[in-house]
């Protein structure tokens, strides 16, 4: 599997999740179900996932993120209940569009990315490693969101990878008898 293929899956699953969450009451999206310092509810996690992608892919790897634009907010402690779900989704779509456009340019996935831009001694990773970090980060938090949805008494959408990939079917060779069976095979097998 490659980065572009997996990101395409994540984008499709993300759309399904966003569409599902639009049907939930705002009070469910803002319900403080997580006892933690930074993230307390579904919207906090949604905003955090977008922030991570915007920060690592666009601010760090590309040098031009959306986080300082129309979507200005406190990414450390977002308190996302102050934002409408549509605002979070719009931010997510903007970041997703930019990531997809970036991946469509077929960037060098072996390119070295400094993790701290203004530190000459900063560790580096490849763009491939950075993209896998961002994507697995999203998968983990999407699972948390699904759990929170269940705790609220709803059934979350099925977002598994196999739901979105094209299944590979075995090639069937049609023989002279038209059944596609070898001479040694029978219908009973």
GUFI-781660 format. One line per 5 residues: number of its first residue (from 1); for each residue x negated, y negated, z negated of N, C-alpha, C. Coordinates in steps of 0.1 Angstrom, whole numbers, plus 5000, padded with zeros to 4 digits. Atoms other than C-alpha are relative to their C-alpha. Layout:
# GUFI-781660
NUM> X Y Z X Y Z X Y Z; ...
//
This chain:
# GUFI-781660
1> 4992 5012 5000 5000 5000 5000 4991 4988 5000; 5008 5012 4999 4988 4965 5007 5008 4988 4993; 4994 5011 5007 4994 4931 4991 5012 4994 5008; 4989 5006 4993 5016 4917 5019 5013 5009 4999; 4989 4991 5001 5038 4948 5019 5007 5000 4986
6> 4995 5000 5014 5042 4948 4981 5007 4986 4997; 4994 5014 5003 5049 4910 4980 5013 4999 5007; 4988 5000 4993 5076 4915 5006 5011 5007 4992; 4991 4993 5009 5092 4941 4982 5004 4991 4989; 4997 5008 5011 5089 4917 4953 5010 4988 5003
11> 4992 5011 4996 5105 4888 4972 5015 5005 5002; 4986 4995 4998 5135 4910 4981 5006 5004 4987; 4995 4997 5014 5139 4923 4945 5003 4988 4993; 4998 5013 5007 5136 4888 4932 5013 4994 5005; 4987 5005 4995 5165 4877 4955 5011 5007 4994
16> 4989 4992 5006 5186 4905 4942 5002 4996 4985; 4999 5004 5014 5178 4896 4906 5006 4986 4999; 4995 5013 5000 5185 4859 4912 5015 5000 5003; 4985 4999 4997 5219 4867 4928 5008 5006 4989; 4993 4994 5012 5228 4890 4899 5001 4990 4989
21> 5000 5009 5012 5219 4864 4873 5009 4988 5002; 4990 5011 4997 5240 4837 4890 5014 5004 4995; 4986 4996 5004 5271 4858 4880 5001 5000 4985; 4999 4999 5015 5262 4858 4843 5003 4986 4994; 4997 5013 5007 5274 4831 4819 4987 4994 4996
26> 5012 5008 5004 5249 4804 4812 4996 5004 4985; 5003 4996 5014 5251 4814 4775 4992 5012 4999; 5008 4988 5000 5237 4848 4783 4986 4997 5005; 5014 5003 4995 5208 4834 4803 4992 4992 4990; 5007 5008 5010 5200 4811 4774 4999 5007 4986
31> 4999 4993 5013 5206 4836 4746 4986 5003 4995; 5013 4999 5006 5175 4836 4723 4998 5015 4995; 5001 4986 5003 5169 4874 4724 4986 5004 4996; 5014 4997 5002 5131 4873 4721 4995 4991 4988; 5006 5008 5011 5115 4863 4688 4985 4999 5003
36> 5014 5003 4997 5082 4848 4700 4997 4985 5000; 5004 5014 5000 5063 4816 4702 5004 4992 5013; 4998 5007 4987 5068 4808 4739 5013 5003 5008; 4989 4996 4991 5095 4828 4757 5011 5006 4991; 4989 4996 5009 5129 4833 4741 5012 5006 5007
41> 4988 4996 4992 5154 4841 4769 4997 5004 5014; 5001 4995 4986 5160 4853 4804 4994 4988 5009; 5004 5011 4992 5155 4818 4819 4985 4997 4997; 5014 5002 5004 5122 4814 4800 4991 5009 5009; 5008 4990 4993 5109 4846 4816 5000 4997 5015
46> 4999 5004 4986 5121 4836 4851 4991 4989 5004; 5008 5011 4998 5104 4803 4849 4985 5003 4998; 5014 4995 5003 5072 4819 4835 4995 5008 5012; 5004 4992 4989 5070 4844 4864 4996 4990 5012; 5003 5010 4989 5072 4815 4889 4988 4992 4997
51> 5012 5008 5004 5047 4794 4870 4987 5008 5002; 5012 4991 4999 5022 4823 4870 4996 5001 5015; 5003 4999 4985 5025 4828 4908 4995 4986 5005; 5004 5013 4996 5023 4790 4914 4986 4997 4996; 5013 5003 5006 4993 4786 4891 4989 5008 5007
56> 5011 4992 4996 4972 4815 4902 4998 5000 5016; 5001 4999 4986 4980 4817 4939 4998 4986 5006; 5001 5013 4994 4985 4780 4947 4991 4990 4994; 5009 5010 5007 4967 4759 4921 4986 5006 5000; 5014 4995 5001 4937 4782 4916 4994 5005 5013
61> 5005 4994 4988 4933 4802 4948 5000 4990 5012; 4999 5009 4989 4945 4775 4972 4998 4985 4997; 5002 5014 5004 4942 4743 4952 5011 4990 5003; 4989 5009 4998 4977 4730 4958 5014 5006 4996; 4988 4994 5005 5005 4742 4936 5012 4990 4999
66> 4988 5008 5001 5041 4730 4932 5003 4995 4986; 4996 5002 5014 5040 4728 4894 4999 4985 4996; 5001 5014 5004 5030 4691 4894 5009 4991 5009; 4991 5007 4991 5057 4681 4919 5014 4998 4994; 4986 5002 5005 5095 4679 4916 5004 5010 4989
71> 4997 4989 5010 5094 4710 4893 4991 4998 4988; 5008 5003 5012 5074 4693 4865 5008 5005 4988; 4994 4995 5012 5080 4710 4832 4988 5005 4991; 5010 4995 5009 5061 4723 4802 4999 5015 5002; 5001 4985 4997 5048 4757 4814 4995 5008 4988
76> 5005 4992 5011 5032 4766 4781 5012 5004 4991; 4988 4997 5008 5065 4764 4762 5012 4994 5007; 4991 5006 4991 5092 4760 4788 5014 4995 4995; 4987 5003 5005 5124 4759 4768 5010 4999 5012; 4993 5000 4987 5141 4768 4801 5015 4998 4999
81> 4986 5002 5002 5176 4765 4786 5004 4986 5004; 4997 5014 4996 5173 4728 4795 5001 4998 5015; 4999 5000 4985 5172 4737 4832 5011 5008 5005; 4990 4991 4994 5199 4750 4854 4993 5011 5007; 5006 4989 4993 5193 4784 4868 4997 4997 5015
86> 5002 5004 4986 5196 4769 4903 4986 4992 5002; 5013 5007 5000 5166 4746 4895 4988 5010 4999; 5010 4990 5002 5145 4776 4884 4999 5008 5013; 4999 4993 4987 5156 4795 4916 4994 4992 5011; 5006 5008 4990 5147 4766 4938 4985 4999 4999
91> 5014 5000 5003 5113 4764 4922 4994 5013 5005; 5004 4987 4996 5109 4801 4927 5000 5002 5015; 5000 4999 4986 5119 4799 4963 4989 4992 5007; 5011 5008 4994 5095 4771 4970 4987 5007 4999; 5013 4993 5002 5066 4791 4955 5000 5012 5009
96> 5000 4988 4991 5077 4823 4973 4998 4996 5014; 5002 5004 4986 5079 4805 5006 4985 4997 5003; 5014 5003 4998 5044 4791 5002 4991 5012 4999; 5008 4988 5001 5030 4824 4991 5001 5009 5012; 4998 4992 4988 5046 4842 5020 4993 4994 5012
101> 5007 5007 4990 5033 4816 5044 4984 5002 4999; 5014 4997 5002 4998 4820 5029 4996 5014 5004; 5003 4986 4997 4999 4858 5032 5002 5002 5015; 4998 4999 4986 5011 4854 5068 4988 4995 5008; 5012 5004 4994 4978 4837 5076 4989 5010 4999
106> 5009 4989 5002 4961 4870 5067 4987 4995 4994; 5012 5005 5007 4937 4854 5042 4990 5011 4997; 5010 4990 5004 4905 4872 5033 5002 5004 4986; 4997 4995 5013 4915 4893 5004 4988 5003 4992; 5012 4998 5007 4879 4899 4995 4993 4987 4996
111> 5005 5013 5004 4873 4862 4990 4999 4999 4985; 5002 5002 5014 4859 4853 4956 5008 4988 4995; 4992 5011 5006 4882 4832 4934 4995 4997 4986; 5005 5003 5014 4868 4814 4903 5013 4998 4992; 4989 5000 5009 4892 4818 4874 5002 4986 4993
116> 5000 5014 5006 4883 4784 4859 4993 4991 5009; 5006 5008 4989 4877 4759 4886 4989 4990 4996; 5009 5010 5004 4858 4733 4866 4989 5006 4991; 5010 4994 5008 4835 4758 4849 4990 5008 5009; 5009 4994 4991 4804 4767 4869 4997 5015 4996
121> 5003 4986 5005 4799 4799 4848 5013 5009 5000; 4988 4993 5001 4835 4810 4853 4999 5014 5007; 4999 4987 4994 4843 4846 4861 5007 4999 5013; 4993 5000 4987 4855 4854 4896 5006 5014 5002; 4994 4988 4996 4878 4880 4910 5003 4998 5015
126> 4996 5001 4986 4888 4888 4946 5014 4995 5001; 4986 5004 4997 4919 4873 4961 5010 5012 4999; 4992 4988 5001 4932 4909 4963 5003 5003 4985; 4998 4997 5014 4927 4914 4926 5009 4989 4993; 4992 5010 5005 4943 4881 4918 5015 5002 5004
131> 4986 4997 4996 4974 4889 4939 5006 5012 4993; 4994 4988 5007 4978 4923 4923 5003 4996 4985; 4997 5005 5013 4976 4906 4889 5013 4993 5000; 4988 5008 5000 5003 4881 4898 5012 5010 5003; 4989 4991 4997 5025 4909 4913 5004 5010 4989
136> 4997 4991 5011 5022 4933 4884 5005 4992 4988; 4994 5009 5010 5028 4904 4860 5015 4999 5002; 4986 5002 4997 5061 4898 4877 5008 5013 4997; 4993 4988 5002 5071 4935 4876 5002 5002 4985; 4998 4998 5015 5065 4937 4838 5010 4991 4995
141> 4989 5009 5006 5086 4906 4831 5013 5002 5006; 4987 4996 4994 5113 4917 4855 5006 5012 4992; 4996 4989 5009 5115 4949 4834 5006 4994 4987; 4995 5006 5012 5119 4927 4803 5013 4993 5002; 4988 5007 4996 5146 4907 4820 5011 5010 5001
146> 4991 4990 4999 5164 4939 4829 5005 5006 4986; 4997 4996 5014 5162 4950 4792 5009 4990 4993; 4992 5010 5007 5176 4917 4780 5014 5000 5006; 4986 4999 4994 5205 4920 4805 5008 5012 4994; 4993 4989 5006 5213 4954 4791 5004 4997 4985
151> 4997 5004 5014 5211 4940 4755 5012 4991 5000; 4989 5009 4999 5237 4915 4766 5013 5008 5005; 4989 4992 4996 5260 4944 4777 5003 5001 5015; 4998 5000 4985 5255 4941 4815 4991 5011 5006; 5008 4990 4992 5241 4966 4840 4992 4992 5010
156> 5008 5008 4990 5211 4950 4858 5000 5007 5014; 5001 4994 4987 5206 4955 4895 4988 5010 5001; 5011 4991 4998 5185 4984 4907 4989 4994 5009; 5011 5008 4993 5152 4967 4917 4988 5009 5003; 5012 4991 4998 5129 4998 4921 4995 4999 5014
161> 5006 5001 4987 5105 4998 4950 5006 5009 5010; 4994 4991 4990 5121 5028 4966 5013 4995 5006; 4988 5005 4995 5153 5009 4970 4998 4990 5012; 5003 5010 4990 5136 4984 4993 4991 5004 5012; 5009 4996 4989 5111 5004 5014 5008 5008 5010
166> 4994 4992 4990 5120 5021 5046 4996 5015 4997; 5003 4987 5003 5122 5058 5039 4993 5007 5012; 5007 4993 4990 5098 5080 5059 5007 5014 5002; 4994 4987 4997 5117 5109 5075 4991 5009 5007; 5009 4991 4993 5099 5140 5087 5004 5000 5015
171> 4997 4999 4986 5096 5143 5124 5006 5014 5003; 4994 4987 4997 5119 5170 5137 4998 5002 5015; 5003 4996 4987 5108 5188 5168 5012 5009 5005; 4989 4992 4995 5138 5201 5188 4994 5011 5009; 5005 4988 4992 5130 5236 5202 5010 5003 5011
176> 4991 4996 4988 5146 5253 5232 5014 5003 4995; 4986 4997 5005 5175 5265 5210 5007 4987 4994; 4994 5013 5004 5181 5228 5200 5001 4998 4985; 4999 5002 5014 5178 5234 5163 4988 4994 4993; 5012 5006 5006 5143 5221 5157 4993 5010 4991
181> 5006 4990 5008 5132 5254 5141 4989 5007 5007; 5010 4992 4994 5101 5273 5147 5005 5014 5002; 4995 4986 4997 5104 5309 5160 5001 5008 4987; 5000 4992 5013 5097 5322 5124 5010 4995 4990; 4990 5006 5010 5123 5300 5107 5014 5004 5004
186> 4986 4997 4998 5159 5308 5103 5008 4990 4992; 4991 5009 5007 5189 5288 5091 5001 5003 4985; 4999 4996 5014 5189 5307 5058 4989 4994 4992; 5012 5005 5008 5155 5294 5048 5003 4986 4996
//
